[in-house]
Amino acid sequence: MAAMEIEFKFHIPADRLKSVEAALRRGTVVRTRLQARYFDTADQALAAQGIVLRLRKEGRRWVQTVKATGDNALHRLEHNVDLGATAAANASPAIDPQRHQGTPVGERLAKVLGESGAPLVERQSTDIVRLTRDVRVAGLGGAVVELALDVGKVVAHAGTPEECASPVCELELELKRGDVQGLVSLAHRWSQQHGLWFSTVSKAERGARLLAGLDVVPAVKAEAPRFIADKNSKPDGRAVQQAVVASCLAQMLPNAGEIAAGSTDEEHIHQLRIGIRRLRTALRELAGLDADSGRFDAAGWEPPLVEAFRALGALRDREQVVKLAQPQLREAGGPEFDPLAGDDAASAQVQAAGDVVRAPAFQSVLVSLIGFTAATTAPAEGAEPKTGDVRRLLRKRLQRLHKQTVRDGERFETLPTESQHRVRKRLKRLRYLAEFVAPLFGDADGDASSAAERYLKRLRPAQDALGIFNDEAVALALYREATQRDGRAWFAVGWFSARHAAGAKACRKALAKIEEAPRFWAKAR
């Protein structure tokens, strides 16, 4: 059976497991023991391409499954083959990739294995007790959602006699039929009632981490949106919005999941903030592309994103600025001291990163945004703007941001501090919007990637100059505040104050170079 699986998966904190199980048992549940064996090449060629191949014993029957990443955070390609029961209680069938031949995910599997040329080996296994219950969501397209509570462990087969295991405690909600909004509604309810957080880490990935000896994985960086359209046309307004939001979530969700699970890695926090800033750009600049504006709820989605962005910034920015400033001050002959020492009031206002990400409002907006990327319901006939209208709107917005940035650059040195900060934010929006929509301005024989890259290259000196200027402005404010606790901070105040005018001039010159940048959106292609 081939399918496109649509599901949410939430991590359950240990102290919430009993309440989740009790809530699940308010209806008829089915208990199943799932024992699975996961296969890959020795060099993990399948994992590198987001593919999972497993044999799983469900009750007395064996099922072979291949999964692969789909178009967004909710979609996964999947194909299952029921192999029946084996004669011997402890025996399992042999793995055979050919069983998935002729399916989209099977073709992807065959391609990777063919390129690798390496044999399959068992890499890990799971032993899970699953409780399932089907829930009909009233009033939302007759949606039926399967709730699955999984409790157990993942075991890595690292060739050592010692068991290397990781606990599993998660709730999956999978859409069986009906409208995806029914799935979203139920996900909202369960995550909010039980304090759950969205997780992108599969059981196969847990095993891979065990084998690699990793507690956390590297931060996920931004990737370009993947637009899907007919070869003879461009995506419509809704498709553009969904693809861009999905691109932002692809960066945000893995980093948010790591932070929620306890990571304090600076890069996870940094990349999550970049993802939030990109998403806020999308919400602001892509509004109105779809005439059915109620589905693109920018006003409702943005407040929790702003709150999380600021809270994570308060956590990261002060320490990051000090880390950058102290070597400069040391080289300039400044006194050694910690400007953050004794700042108990500021420390008390800083939330732990995990608390920020696990906050119900932030988790709720993630659920809504993921649901938006998966929605397939078409608006009323005639409501969707034509592709040409979409590009016209985007062209106007790119041009407006470009002109505003150039105009403000000409008078940058005379702008108030807050207005200078807005120039930097506007330049970021210009950059992100250009990155998002560049493929939409290609011609029939190619795309706009080269022209867009030339344009983006002209933005980089201004980005760098404004970044340095902003860091020094933050540092100046921080050290000025520190003078109330330690007189040695006055050296830094004087040093950064003396640099301010030169920094503003450098920003003005860098921004001036943007004016003549070749605009890839300038005319219809």
C-alpha positions, 0 to 999 in steps of 0.5 A: 500500500502506497500513501502520503502520510500526514501526521503530527508527532509530539514529545511527552514529558515524563511527568505528563505521560500518565495524564496523556494515557488516561485521556487516551483511554477515555475511548476504546484503545487497541494495545499492540507491541511493535518490534522493528528492525531498521536497515541501512548501508554501513555508511548510512546512505539511506539516512543521508537521503531521509529514507527509512527502511524497516521490518516491523512485527505488529502483533503476529504479523510482519510488515516491511515499510519504506518512508521518505521525507515529503514536501513539507513538515507534515508529509512523508512518503510511505509504502507498506507491504504486509508479509504475514506471520512467520512459522517460527515465533522468533524468526523474521523475514529477510529484508527485500527492497524490491518489495517496494518496486513501482512506487515513488518512494520505492524508486527513490530507495532503489536509486540511493541503494544503486548509487551506494552499491553497499549491502544493507545491514541492521543498524537499530531496533525498537521495542514499543508498546503502542496504544491507538484510538481513532477520533472523529473530529466533529464539524471539520470535513469529517476528519478521522485521526488516529492517536498513537501513544508510543512508549518503549526504547530504541536500541542501536546495534553498534557491534558491542555487547552493551545495550545502547538504548534511548527511551521513547515517549511520544504521541503521534496524530495521523490523519486517516481521512478527511480535512487536514484542519481536523488533524490540526484542531486535535493537535492543538487540543492535545498539545495545549492540554498536556504540555507537549512539544512538536518533535521532528526526531524519528525513531530511526534518527534516535538510533542513528544518534545512538550509533554516532554517540550524539546527544544533539545534532548540528543546527539546521540552516535555511534552505530555499523554498521548493515550488511545485508547479506545472512545467508550463506555469508558475505557482499561484499565490497560495502555493507560493505562501505554502512553499515559503512557510514550509521552507521557514519551518524546515529550519525552525522545527528541528532547531526548536525541537532540540532546544525544547529537549534541552539543548543550550547550543548557541547555534540552535538558538541562532538558527531558530531566530533566523528561521523566525525572522525569515518567517516573519518576513514571509508573513509580512511580504506575502500577505495578499498573494492569496485572495482567501486571506483568512487562511494566511493568518499573519496577524494571528500568527505573528505575536507568539513569534515576536515574543519568542524571537525577543526572548531568545534574543535576550538570552543570546545577544548580551552574551554574544556581544560581550564575546565579540567585544571583549577581545577588541577592548583587550587589544585596545588596552581596556581593563579586564572585567565581566560587564554582565557580572552582578546584573541580577535584574537582567538575568532574572528577566531572561527565560531559559531557551527551552521554556521559550520554545515549550511555551504553549503559545509558541507550540500552538502557532507551530501547529497552525503553520504546519497545518497551513502548509499541508492544507489542500482545500482550493478557494472559491472559483475566481478567488485565487490571483493569477500567476501574473498577478502574484509576480506583479505584487511581488515585484512591487514589494521587492521594488518598494523595499529596495527603494526604501533601503536606498533612500534610508541609506542616503541619510543613514548618519542623521537617522535616530538610533531606532530608525537606523535599526529599522534600516537593518531589519528592512535590509534583512526583509529585502534579502529574505524576500529576494531569496524566497521568490527568485525562482518565480522570475525565471524565463522559459529557458532557465531561472533567475538564480544567477541574476538573483545571486548577483543582486544578493551579492551586492547586498552583502557588504551592507549587511556586514556593515550594518551587522557590525554597527548594530553589535557595537550599538548593543555593546555601547548600551550594555557597557553604559548600563554596566557603569552603574555597577563597575567604573571600568565599563567607562573605557568601553563606553568611550571606545565604542562611542568614538567608533560610532560616527565612523561605523555610521559612515561605513553603513551609508557607503555600503548601502549606497552601493545597493542603488545600482544593483541589477534587479532580477525582478525589474521586468517580466521574463 
